[in-house]
Amino acid sequence: MAEITRSLFAADVLVAEIDPRRVAPSTLLPAEAAQVARAAAKRRREFAAGRLLARRLLGRLGVPEAFELLAGEDRAPIWPAGVVGTISHTSSRAAVAVARAGDVLALGCDLEHDEPLDEGILRRVCDPREREWIASRPLAQRGRLAMLVFSAKEAAYKAQYPLTGKILEFSDLSLDLDPGGTFRAAFQTDVGPWRRGQCLRGRWHRAGGLIATAVTIRPGETGPGALHAAARSKKEGRSGG
């Protein structure tokens, strides 16, 4: 199975993927299993797939195999000290990415089926500028582009959350997509170390009926330099593609 997310991260980020339908909930460690004991079978398989992949990758970083990757009250994984990570899954693909905290501040990854986003959800996810851009695209592309916007915002939300603890609304970020496989998510309000107008940068990829998006936040990308980068991007005139 080709890894759709590998190209979205630099070499110092470890990535792994699996089909969750091939993972038995019995692979969960005791405390992990207890957290999803009452969940539906599909949810237990997806949870197990993420933990199985995480255990493999964390082992490469020296984390003991017995480490149990539990979810906090906010449902976010509680990664071991010195490690940052992200988990995403659909019914047919689970992906995990991890890195050493000294190299990376935070990671965010999202997987979605490459299909049109429901019109009602589109109006909640996309701001007026994004909707105008989507409406300017060929009719056959619009729904799938909206799904790409949704996924990119999800990846950005996941990346910023460990640093801010803030649950953002979709309107708190405004997205610019580049046809070459990158995107910028500009904050529309002050959030944690970011001021309005600063950007998170990410990558996206389509393959095998899936959309994958990812954001990597590194040291130095949460200060004034991020605002200057956003200003340079606007001067370049880059917009959605």
HUSULBEL-V445267 format. One record per pair of residues at least 4 apart in sequence whose C-alpha atoms are under 8 Angstrom apart, sorted by the first residue. I is the first residue (numbers start at 1). J is the second residue. If there is no record, write none. Layout:
i=I j=J
i=I j=J
This chain:
i=1 j=18
i=3 j=16
i=3 j=17
i=4 j=205
i=4 j=206
i=4 j=207
i=4 j=212
i=5 j=9
i=5 j=15
i=5 j=95
i=5 j=205
i=5 j=212
i=5 j=213
i=5 j=214
i=6 j=15
i=6 j=16
i=8 j=202
i=8 j=203
i=8 j=204
i=8 j=205
i=8 j=213
i=8 j=214
i=9 j=13
i=9 j=214
i=9 j=216
i=12 j=99
i=12 j=103
i=13 j=97
i=13 j=98
i=13 j=99
i=14 j=57
i=14 j=97
i=14 j=98
i=14 j=99
i=15 j=57
i=15 j=95
i=15 j=96
i=15 j=97
i=15 j=98
i=16 j=53
i=16 j=57
i=16 j=95
i=16 j=96
i=16 j=97
i=17 j=53
i=17 j=93
i=17 j=94
i=17 j=95
i=17 j=96
i=18 j=22
i=18 j=49
i=18 j=53
i=18 j=93
i=18 j=94
i=18 j=95
i=19 j=23
i=19 j=49
i=19 j=91
i=19 j=92
i=19 j=93
i=19 j=94
i=20 j=45
i=20 j=46
i=20 j=48
i=20 j=49
i=20 j=91
i=20 j=92
i=20 j=93
i=20 j=94
i=21 j=45
i=21 j=46
i=21 j=91
i=21 j=92
i=23 j=27
i=23 j=45
i=23 j=46
i=23 j=48
i=23 j=49
i=24 j=45
i=24 j=48
i=25 j=33
i=25 j=44
i=25 j=45
i=25 j=47
i=25 j=48
i=26 j=33
i=26 j=48
i=27 j=48
i=27 j=52
i=28 j=32
i=28 j=33
i=28 j=48
i=28 j=51
i=28 j=52
i=29 j=33
i=29 j=66
i=29 j=68
i=30 j=34
i=31 j=35
i=31 j=68
i=31 j=70
i=32 j=36
i=32 j=68
i=32 j=69
i=32 j=70
i=33 j=37
i=35 j=70
i=35 j=71
i=36 j=43
i=36 j=44
i=36 j=47
i=37 j=44
i=39 j=43
i=39 j=44
i=40 j=44
i=41 j=45
i=42 j=46
i=42 j=91
i=43 j=47
i=44 j=48
i=45 j=49
i=46 j=50
i=46 j=89
i=46 j=90
i=46 j=91
i=46 j=94
i=47 j=51
i=48 j=52
i=49 j=53
i=49 j=94
i=50 j=54
i=50 j=87
i=50 j=88
i=50 j=89
i=50 j=94
i=50 j=95
i=50 j=96
i=51 j=55
i=51 j=69
i=52 j=56
i=53 j=57
i=53 j=95
i=53 j=96
i=54 j=58
i=54 j=69
i=54 j=96
i=54 j=97
i=54 j=98
i=55 j=59
i=55 j=65
i=55 j=67
i=56 j=60
i=57 j=61
i=57 j=97
i=57 j=98
i=58 j=62
i=58 j=63
i=58 j=64
i=58 j=65
i=58 j=98
i=59 j=63
i=59 j=64
i=59 j=65
i=61 j=100
i=63 j=67
i=63 j=80
i=69 j=77
i=69 j=78
i=69 j=79
i=69 j=80
i=70 j=77
i=70 j=78
i=71 j=75
i=71 j=76
i=71 j=77
i=71 j=78
i=72 j=76
i=72 j=77
i=72 j=78
i=77 j=86
i=79 j=83
i=79 j=84
i=79 j=85
i=80 j=84
i=82 j=100
i=82 j=101
i=82 j=102
i=83 j=98
i=83 j=99
i=83 j=100
i=83 j=101
i=84 j=98
i=84 j=99
i=84 j=100
i=84 j=101
i=84 j=104
i=84 j=105
i=84 j=106
i=84 j=107
i=85 j=96
i=85 j=97
i=85 j=98
i=85 j=99
i=85 j=106
i=85 j=107
i=85 j=108
i=86 j=96
i=86 j=97
i=86 j=98
i=86 j=107
i=86 j=108
i=86 j=109
i=86 j=158
i=87 j=94
i=87 j=95
i=87 j=96
i=87 j=97
i=87 j=108
i=87 j=109
i=87 j=110
i=88 j=94
i=88 j=95
i=88 j=96
i=88 j=109
i=88 j=110
i=88 j=111
i=89 j=93
i=89 j=94
i=89 j=95
i=89 j=110
i=89 j=111
i=89 j=112
i=90 j=94
i=90 j=111
i=90 j=112
i=90 j=113
i=93 j=111
i=94 j=111
i=95 j=111
i=97 j=107
i=97 j=109
i=98 j=107
i=99 j=103
i=99 j=104
i=100 j=104
i=101 j=105
i=101 j=106
i=103 j=218
i=103 j=219
i=104 j=216
i=104 j=217
i=104 j=218
i=104 j=219
i=105 j=163
i=105 j=216
i=105 j=217
i=105 j=218
i=105 j=219
i=106 j=159
i=106 j=160
i=106 j=162
i=106 j=163
i=106 j=216
i=106 j=217
i=106 j=218
i=107 j=158
i=107 j=159
i=107 j=214
i=107 j=215
i=107 j=216
i=107 j=217
i=108 j=154
i=108 j=155
i=108 j=156
i=108 j=157
i=108 j=158
i=108 j=159
i=108 j=160
i=108 j=214
i=108 j=215
i=108 j=216
i=109 j=154
i=109 j=155
i=109 j=156
i=109 j=158
i=109 j=159
i=109 j=212
i=109 j=213
i=109 j=214
i=109 j=215
i=110 j=151
i=110 j=152
i=110 j=154
i=110 j=155
i=110 j=212
i=110 j=213
i=110 j=214
i=111 j=151
i=111 j=210
i=111 j=211
i=111 j=212
i=111 j=213
i=112 j=147
i=112 j=151
i=112 j=210
i=112 j=211
i=112 j=212
i=113 j=209
i=113 j=210
i=113 j=211
i=114 j=144
i=114 j=147
i=114 j=148
i=114 j=206
i=114 j=209
i=114 j=210
i=114 j=211
i=115 j=143
i=115 j=144
i=115 j=147
i=115 j=209
i=116 j=142
i=116 j=143
i=116 j=144
i=116 j=145
i=116 j=146
i=116 j=147
i=117 j=121
i=117 j=122
i=117 j=143
i=117 j=144
i=117 j=146
i=117 j=147
i=118 j=122
i=118 j=143
i=119 j=123
i=119 j=143
i=120 j=124
i=121 j=125
i=122 j=126
i=122 j=146
i=123 j=127
i=123 j=131
i=124 j=170
i=125 j=149
i=125 j=150
i=125 j=170
i=125 j=171
i=126 j=130
i=126 j=131
i=126 j=146
i=126 j=149
i=126 j=150
i=126 j=170
i=126 j=171
i=127 j=131
i=127 j=171
i=127 j=174
i=128 j=132
i=129 j=133
i=130 j=134
i=130 j=174
i=130 j=175
i=131 j=135
i=132 j=136
i=133 j=137
i=133 j=240
i=134 j=142
i=134 j=145
i=134 j=146
i=135 j=139
i=135 j=142
i=137 j=141
i=137 j=142
i=138 j=142
i=141 j=145
i=142 j=146
i=143 j=147
i=144 j=148
i=145 j=149
i=146 j=150
i=147 j=151
i=148 j=152
i=148 j=211
i=149 j=153
i=149 j=175
i=149 j=177
i=150 j=154
i=151 j=155
i=151 j=211
i=151 j=212
i=151 j=213
i=152 j=156
i=152 j=175
i=152 j=183
i=152 j=202
i=152 j=204
i=152 j=213
i=152 j=214
i=153 j=157
i=153 j=170
i=153 j=173
i=153 j=175
i=153 j=185
i=154 j=158
i=155 j=159
i=155 j=213
i=155 j=214
i=155 j=215
i=156 j=160
i=156 j=185
i=156 j=200
i=156 j=202
i=156 j=214
i=156 j=215
i=157 j=161
i=157 j=167
i=157 j=168
i=158 j=162
i=159 j=163
i=159 j=215
i=159 j=216
i=159 j=217
i=160 j=164
i=160 j=165
i=160 j=166
i=161 j=165
i=161 j=166
i=161 j=167
i=163 j=192
i=164 j=191
i=164 j=192
i=164 j=193
i=166 j=191
i=166 j=192
i=168 j=172
i=169 j=173
i=171 j=188
i=172 j=187
i=172 j=188
i=172 j=189
i=173 j=185
i=173 j=186
i=173 j=187
i=173 j=188
i=174 j=185
i=174 j=186
i=174 j=187
i=174 j=188
i=175 j=183
i=175 j=184
i=175 j=185
i=175 j=186
i=176 j=183
i=176 j=184
i=176 j=185
i=176 j=238
i=176 j=239
i=176 j=240
i=177 j=181
i=177 j=182
i=177 j=183
i=177 j=184
i=177 j=239
i=177 j=240
i=177 j=241
i=178 j=182
i=178 j=183
i=178 j=238
i=178 j=239
i=178 j=240
i=178 j=241
i=179 j=240
i=179 j=241
i=181 j=203
i=181 j=204
i=181 j=205
i=182 j=201
i=182 j=202
i=182 j=203
i=182 j=204
i=183 j=201
i=183 j=202
i=183 j=203
i=183 j=204
i=184 j=199
i=184 j=200
i=184 j=201
i=184 j=202
i=185 j=199
i=185 j=200
i=185 j=201
i=185 j=202
i=186 j=196
i=186 j=197
i=186 j=198
i=186 j=199
i=186 j=200
i=186 j=230
i=187 j=191
i=187 j=194
i=187 j=195
i=187 j=196
i=187 j=197
i=187 j=198
i=187 j=199
i=188 j=196
i=188 j=197
i=189 j=195
i=189 j=196
i=189 j=197
i=190 j=194
i=190 j=195
i=190 j=196
i=191 j=195
i=191 j=196
i=193 j=222
i=193 j=223
i=194 j=198
i=194 j=222
i=194 j=223
i=195 j=227
i=197 j=227
i=197 j=230
i=198 j=226
i=198 j=227
i=198 j=228
i=198 j=229
i=198 j=230
i=199 j=226
i=199 j=227
i=199 j=229
i=199 j=230
i=200 j=215
i=200 j=217
i=200 j=226
i=201 j=215
i=201 j=216
i=202 j=213
i=202 j=214
i=202 j=215
i=202 j=216
i=203 j=213
i=203 j=214
i=203 j=215
i=204 j=211
i=204 j=212
i=204 j=213
i=204 j=214
i=205 j=211
i=205 j=212
i=205 j=213
i=206 j=210
i=206 j=211
i=206 j=212
i=207 j=211
i=217 j=221
i=217 j=222
i=220 j=225
i=221 j=225
i=221 j=226
i=222 j=226
i=223 j=227
i=224 j=228
i=225 j=229
i=226 j=230
i=227 j=231
i=228 j=232
i=229 j=233
i=230 j=234
i=231 j=235
i=232 j=236
i=233 j=237
i=233 j=238
i=234 j=238
